Amino acid sequence: MRDSGTSLRGSSEVEVVLIIKRDFDAVLNQLTSLRSILDYRLEPGPPKTIRDIYFDTADGLLRKRETNVRIREIGDAFFISTKWGAKRTLKGATLRKEVEVPWSERALRGLIKNLKLELGRGSLWPQFSEAAPIESMEAIGLHIIQDRETKREVRNIWPGLKPTLVLAELAIDRVTYRIGNHKASIFEVEVEEKAKKSSPVVRDVTKALLQAFQPALQKWSQGKLLTGLAIQRILETEPVDNLLDHDRVRPEAFNRIDQTARSWRKSWSRRLVRTLISRN
């Protein structure tokens, strides 16, 4: 979601993430052919190819703050995004704050100010480039921690009787992480609230999808960033064939990915608590 300013007021985002753990092609074909679910219409939107580059400081300051910063590229357009304050709802959805604005020098200045980033030596504003946001982020001392591409099929969820308002969005994603010399692909389904007070739609559509496609389709509690970092960690410590089959994550690897991600989240939470205590 996008905010027209550069302060971290942000807007709230409610979504549920599901992951295809096996029978990838069969489930994808069935999902993309759906045109209705329950009493809702599924209207295809234009497909998107999205490149996301995530950044952090050399000492991992942003992760310690549980804040994500990225450059997003869609076609010829660049955006700078900040996400923070992720929480789980009682229904299993993720609620978080997000600011996404078009890439500009003003947006970059706002990011540095709001996150209280300290520029490294030699980080001069003349290095800002409207056409090269990744290089500009590196010029202020940030480091790339993830590079991924998402090929997205969008389905707008409309009420069946009165198709006047998009209530939610169903996104069918092929996510490919670039990790060293390897590519690792997973397949996700996201159901995201688009209209106010439409969280029941997200809940009901999610439940219907799970009933139709389990056990191949299951809830996934990790975000794309943390999932990719966990995959990277496993690739660093195990033979590639244990994890990948022709650039696709093997079905039997998802439990290890989930366990690795959960372990990291607990570790980061403990570090955050220690940091907050030390400031008091």
MINU-842084 format. One record per residue (C-alpha): residue number from 0; residue in three letters; y, z, x. Coordinates in steps of 0.02 Angstrom, whole numbers, plus 50000, padded with zeros to 5 digits. Layout:
<keros>
<kero NUM; Ala; <Y; Z; X>>
...
</keros>
This chain:
<keros>
<kero 0; Met; <50000; 50000; 50000>>
<kero 1; Arg; <50175; 49963; 50059>>
<kero 2; Asp; <50334; 50062; 50071>>
<kero 3; Ser; <50503; 49980; 50092>>
<kero 4; Gly; <50571; 50115; 50205>>
<kero 5; Thr; <50522; 50181; 50375>>
<kero 6; Ser; <50506; 50368; 50337>>
<kero 7; Leu; <50336; 50444; 50309>>
<kero 8; Arg; <50356; 50480; 50124>>
<kero 9; Gly; <50215; 50361; 50086>>
<kero 10; Ser; <50118; 50321; 49930>>
<kero 11; Ser; <49950; 50390; 49877>>
<kero 12; Glu; <49793; 50287; 49887>>
<kero 13; Val; <49634; 50327; 49790>>
<kero 14; Glu; <49476; 50233; 49835>>
<kero 15; Val; <49288; 50247; 49845>>
<kero 16; Val; <49191; 50163; 49985>>
<kero 17; Leu; <49013; 50100; 49967>>
<kero 18; Ile; <48908; 50022; 50103>>
<kero 19; Ile; <48767; 49894; 50095>>
<kero 20; Lys; <48628; 49968; 50200>>
<kero 21; Arg; <48495; 49834; 50178>>
<kero 22; Asp; <48457; 49668; 50091>>
<kero 23; Phe; <48631; 49614; 50144>>
<kero 24; Asp; <48632; 49433; 50088>>
<kero 25; Ala; <48547; 49463; 49921>>
<kero 26; Val; <48665; 49604; 49873>>
<kero 27; Leu; <48818; 49508; 49932>>
<kero 28; Asn; <48769; 49356; 49829>>
<kero 29; Gln; <48746; 49462; 49673>>
<kero 30; Leu; <48909; 49557; 49698>>
<kero 31; Thr; <49014; 49402; 49726>>
<kero 32; Ser; <48942; 49320; 49570>>
<kero 33; Leu; <48990; 49465; 49455>>
<kero 34; Arg; <49128; 49424; 49330>>
<kero 35; Ser; <49117; 49581; 49225>>
<kero 36; Ile; <49057; 49759; 49238>>
<kero 37; Leu; <49047; 49882; 49093>>
<kero 38; Asp; <49194; 49834; 48981>>
<kero 39; Tyr; <49301; 49766; 49123>>
<kero 40; Arg; <49334; 49589; 49183>>
<kero 41; Leu; <49319; 49548; 49367>>
<kero 42; Glu; <49445; 49413; 49408>>
<kero 43; Pro; <49428; 49332; 49581>>
<kero 44; Gly; <49580; 49338; 49692>>
<kero 45; Pro; <49612; 49233; 49847>>
<kero 46; Pro; <49498; 49277; 49994>>
<kero 47; Lys; <49581; 49361; 50142>>
<kero 48; Thr; <49549; 49373; 50327>>
<kero 49; Ile; <49626; 49533; 50395>>
<kero 50; Arg; <49638; 49586; 50576>>
<kero 51; Asp; <49672; 49770; 50608>>
<kero 52; Ile; <49717; 49842; 50779>>
<kero 53; Tyr; <49720; 50033; 50790>>
<kero 54; Phe; <49817; 50130; 50922>>
<kero 55; Asp; <49826; 50304; 50995>>
<kero 56; Thr; <49908; 50390; 51141>>
<kero 57; Ala; <49814; 50411; 51304>>
<kero 58; Asp; <49775; 50592; 51261>>
<kero 59; Gly; <49720; 50555; 51082>>
<kero 60; Leu; <49870; 50641; 51003>>
<kero 61; Leu; <49866; 50541; 50841>>
<kero 62; Arg; <49682; 50575; 50808>>
<kero 63; Lys; <49712; 50760; 50840>>
<kero 64; Arg; <49845; 50752; 50705>>
<kero 65; Glu; <49724; 50656; 50591>>
<kero 66; Thr; <49849; 50513; 50584>>
<kero 67; Asn; <49802; 50329; 50598>>
<kero 68; Val; <49922; 50195; 50661>>
<kero 69; Arg; <49882; 50010; 50655>>
<kero 70; Ile; <49950; 49834; 50663>>
<kero 71; Arg; <49882; 49725; 50523>>
<kero 72; Glu; <49883; 49535; 50532>>
<kero 73; Ile; <49859; 49430; 50375>>
<kero 74; Gly; <49890; 49245; 50403>>
<kero 75; Asp; <50055; 49230; 50496>>
<kero 76; Ala; <50120; 49400; 50437>>
<kero 77; Phe; <50113; 49565; 50532>>
<kero 78; Phe; <50126; 49741; 50459>>
<kero 79; Ile; <50134; 49913; 50538>>
<kero 80; Ser; <50041; 50049; 50446>>
<kero 81; Thr; <50023; 50237; 50455>>
<kero 82; Lys; <49892; 50338; 50360>>
<kero 83; Trp; <49874; 50526; 50354>>
<kero 84; Gly; <49821; 50674; 50247>>
<kero 85; Ala; <49651; 50607; 50194>>
<kero 86; Lys; <49564; 50719; 50065>>
<kero 87; Arg; <49404; 50708; 49965>>
<kero 88; Thr; <49419; 50727; 49777>>
<kero 89; Leu; <49289; 50817; 49672>>
<kero 90; Lys; <49226; 50647; 49613>>
<kero 91; Gly; <49194; 50586; 49790>>
<kero 92; Ala; <49345; 50472; 49807>>
<kero 93; Thr; <49465; 50476; 49954>>
<kero 94; Leu; <49647; 50521; 49924>>
<kero 95; Arg; <49770; 50490; 50065>>
<kero 96; Lys; <49949; 50446; 50105>>
<kero 97; Glu; <49993; 50276; 50172>>
<kero 98; Val; <50149; 50183; 50228>>
<kero 99; Glu; <50139; 49997; 50266>>
<kero 100; Val; <50294; 49895; 50305>>
<kero 101; Pro; <50325; 49723; 50381>>
<kero 102; Trp; <50329; 49724; 50571>>
<kero 103; Ser; <50505; 49742; 50638>>
<kero 104; Glu; <50602; 49834; 50772>>
<kero 105; Arg; <50669; 49951; 50639>>
<kero 106; Ala; <50493; 49992; 50581>>
<kero 107; Leu; <50438; 50028; 50760>>
<kero 108; Arg; <50587; 50141; 50789>>
<kero 109; Gly; <50545; 50232; 50628>>
<kero 110; Leu; <50365; 50256; 50683>>
<kero 111; Ile; <50417; 50331; 50850>>
<kero 112; Lys; <50541; 50448; 50765>>
<kero 113; Asn; <50427; 50505; 50625>>
<kero 114; Leu; <50276; 50535; 50736>>
<kero 115; Lys; <50384; 50611; 50874>>
<kero 116; Leu; <50307; 50497; 51004>>
<kero 117; Glu; <50368; 50511; 51182>>
<kero 118; Leu; <50396; 50343; 51264>>
<kero 119; Gly; <50318; 50318; 51433>>
<kero 120; Arg; <50424; 50277; 51583>>
<kero 121; Gly; <50485; 50100; 51585>>
<kero 122; Ser; <50467; 50082; 51396>>
<kero 123; Leu; <50625; 49984; 51357>>
<kero 124; Trp; <50677; 49916; 51188>>
<kero 125; Pro; <50707; 49740; 51257>>
<kero 126; Gln; <50516; 49731; 51270>>
<kero 127; Phe; <50505; 49726; 51080>>
<kero 128; Ser; <50436; 49561; 51017>>
<kero 129; Glu; <50433; 49507; 50836>>
<kero 130; Ala; <50295; 49382; 50875>>
<kero 131; Ala; <50189; 49499; 50983>>
<kero 132; Pro; <50170; 49669; 50899>>
<kero 133; Ile; <50016; 49719; 50997>>
<kero 134; Glu; <50106; 49696; 51163>>
<kero 135; Ser; <50256; 49791; 51094>>
<kero 136; Met; <50146; 49938; 51044>>
<kero 137; Glu; <50067; 49941; 51216>>
<kero 138; Ala; <50240; 49933; 51295>>
<kero 139; Ile; <50286; 50101; 51218>>
<kero 140; Gly; <50131; 50182; 51290>>
<kero 141; Leu; <50004; 50164; 51149>>
<kero 142; His; <49825; 50107; 51183>>
<kero 143; Ile; <49708; 50002; 51077>>
<kero 144; Ile; <49562; 50105; 51011>>
<kero 145; Gln; <49491; 49979; 50888>>
<kero 146; Asp; <49499; 49792; 50853>>
<kero 147; Arg; <49415; 49730; 50696>>
<kero 148; Glu; <49417; 49584; 50575>>
<kero 149; Thr; <49382; 49597; 50389>>
<kero 150; Lys; <49336; 49448; 50281>>
<kero 151; Arg; <49376; 49507; 50105>>
<kero 152; Glu; <49327; 49443; 49934>>
<kero 153; Val; <49441; 49521; 49803>>
<kero 154; Arg; <49402; 49553; 49620>>
<kero 155; Asn; <49543; 49618; 49510>>
<kero 156; Ile; <49478; 49736; 49378>>
<kero 157; Trp; <49557; 49703; 49208>>
<kero 158; Pro; <49531; 49787; 49039>>
<kero 159; Gly; <49418; 49675; 48936>>
<kero 160; Leu; <49518; 49672; 48775>>
<kero 161; Lys; <49696; 49675; 48844>>
<kero 162; Pro; <49699; 49586; 49012>>
<kero 163; Thr; <49881; 49627; 49046>>
<kero 164; Leu; <49866; 49750; 49189>>
<kero 165; Val; <49761; 49760; 49347>>
<kero 166; Leu; <49683; 49933; 49336>>
<kero 167; Ala; <49588; 49932; 49500>>
<kero 168; Glu; <49527; 49819; 49639>>
<kero 169; Leu; <49350; 49783; 49696>>
<kero 170; Ala; <49346; 49723; 49876>>
<kero 171; Ile; <49188; 49651; 49954>>
<kero 172; Asp; <49210; 49661; 50143>>
<kero 173; Arg; <49120; 49593; 50294>>
<kero 174; Val; <49190; 49701; 50434>>
<kero 175; Thr; <49164; 49643; 50613>>
<kero 176; Tyr; <49207; 49761; 50756>>
<kero 177; Arg; <49246; 49688; 50927>>
<kero 178; Ile; <49175; 49812; 51052>>
<kero 179; Gly; <49174; 49752; 51231>>
<kero 180; Asn; <49064; 49597; 51239>>
<kero 181; His; <48983; 49638; 51072>>
<kero 182; Lys; <49021; 49606; 50889>>
<kero 183; Ala; <48952; 49726; 50760>>
<kero 184; Ser; <48961; 49684; 50575>>
<kero 185; Ile; <48939; 49794; 50422>>
<kero 186; Phe; <48963; 49757; 50237>>
<kero 187; Glu; <49067; 49870; 50127>>
<kero 188; Val; <49124; 49878; 49946>>
<kero 189; Glu; <49286; 49967; 49904>>
<kero 190; Val; <49347; 50015; 49731>>
<kero 191; Glu; <49531; 50060; 49735>>
<kero 192; Glu; <49649; 50122; 49601>>
<kero 193; Lys; <49794; 50001; 49568>>
<kero 194; Ala; <49874; 50067; 49407>>
<kero 195; Lys; <49928; 50246; 49373>>
<kero 196; Lys; <49798; 50357; 49292>>
<kero 197; Ser; <49661; 50231; 49325>>
<kero 198; Ser; <49551; 50345; 49429>>
<kero 199; Pro; <49423; 50352; 49285>>
<kero 200; Val; <49405; 50164; 49304>>
<kero 201; Val; <49367; 50186; 49490>>
<kero 202; Arg; <49239; 50320; 49448>>
<kero 203; Asp; <49153; 50221; 49310>>
<kero 204; Val; <49146; 50056; 49406>>
<kero 205; Thr; <49078; 50146; 49559>>
<kero 206; Lys; <48943; 50231; 49456>>
<kero 207; Ala; <48893; 50065; 49376>>
<kero 208; Leu; <48882; 49978; 49545>>
<kero 209; Leu; <48772; 50115; 49616>>
<kero 210; Gln; <48657; 50110; 49466>>
<kero 211; Ala; <48640; 49922; 49482>>
<kero 212; Phe; <48616; 49906; 49670>>
<kero 213; Gln; <48543; 50068; 49739>>
<kero 214; Pro; <48461; 50101; 49859>>
<kero 215; Ala; <48533; 49951; 49953>>
<kero 216; Leu; <48710; 50004; 49903>>
<kero 217; Gln; <48760; 50184; 49936>>
<kero 218; Lys; <48915; 50292; 49947>>
<kero 219; Trp; <48991; 50300; 50120>>
<kero 220; Ser; <49101; 50445; 50168>>
<kero 221; Gln; <49169; 50371; 50330>>
<kero 222; Gly; <49321; 50259; 50344>>
<kero 223; Lys; <49316; 50093; 50435>>
<kero 224; Leu; <49403; 50167; 50587>>
<kero 225; Leu; <49283; 50312; 50611>>
<kero 226; Thr; <49132; 50203; 50572>>
<kero 227; Gly; <49185; 50082; 50710>>
<kero 228; Leu; <49214; 50222; 50835>>
<kero 229; Ala; <49041; 50291; 50797>>
<kero 230; Ile; <48964; 50118; 50822>>
<kero 231; Gln; <49057; 50104; 50987>>
<kero 232; Arg; <48991; 50273; 51044>>
<kero 233; Ile; <48811; 50225; 51005>>
<kero 234; Leu; <48830; 50058; 51096>>
<kero 235; Glu; <48890; 50155; 51249>>
<kero 236; Thr; <48737; 50269; 51250>>
<kero 237; Glu; <48592; 50165; 51181>>
<kero 238; Pro; <48517; 49991; 51205>>
<kero 239; Val; <48606; 49862; 51099>>
<kero 240; Asp; <48446; 49812; 51009>>
<kero 241; Asn; <48431; 49988; 50939>>
<kero 242; Leu; <48589; 49958; 50839>>
<kero 243; Leu; <48616; 49771; 50814>>
<kero 244; Asp; <48516; 49624; 50751>>
<kero 245; His; <48612; 49461; 50778>>
<kero 246; Asp; <48779; 49554; 50772>>
<kero 247; Arg; <48733; 49646; 50611>>
<kero 248; Val; <48704; 49833; 50610>>
<kero 249; Arg; <48520; 49868; 50580>>
<kero 250; Pro; <48476; 49958; 50417>>
<kero 251; Glu; <48393; 50100; 50511>>
<kero 252; Ala; <48551; 50132; 50615>>
<kero 253; Phe; <48664; 50190; 50474>>
<kero 254; Asn; <48601; 50369; 50475>>
<kero 255; Arg; <48642; 50385; 50661>>
<kero 256; Ile; <48814; 50309; 50632>>
<kero 257; Asp; <48847; 50433; 50492>>
<kero 258; Gln; <48787; 50581; 50596>>
<kero 259; Thr; <48894; 50528; 50744>>
<kero 260; Ala; <49048; 50508; 50634>>
<kero 261; Arg; <49021; 50677; 50550>>
<kero 262; Ser; <49003; 50762; 50719>>
<kero 263; Trp; <49168; 50686; 50778>>
<kero 264; Arg; <49259; 50737; 50618>>
<kero 265; Lys; <49203; 50917; 50640>>
<kero 266; Ser; <49257; 50914; 50822>>
<kero 267; Trp; <49429; 50843; 50779>>
<kero 268; Ser; <49451; 50972; 50639>>
<kero 269; Arg; <49415; 51114; 50760>>
<kero 270; Arg; <49540; 51043; 50885>>
<kero 271; Leu; <49672; 51029; 50749>>
<kero 272; Val; <49646; 51211; 50697>>
<kero 273; Arg; <49660; 51269; 50879>>
<kero 274; Thr; <49820; 51167; 50900>>
<kero 275; Leu; <49899; 51242; 50743>>
<kero 276; Ile; <49850; 51419; 50796>>
<kero 277; Ser; <49923; 51394; 50970>>
<kero 278; Arg; <50091; 51344; 50894>>
<kero 279; Asn; <50105; 51507; 50795>>
</keros>
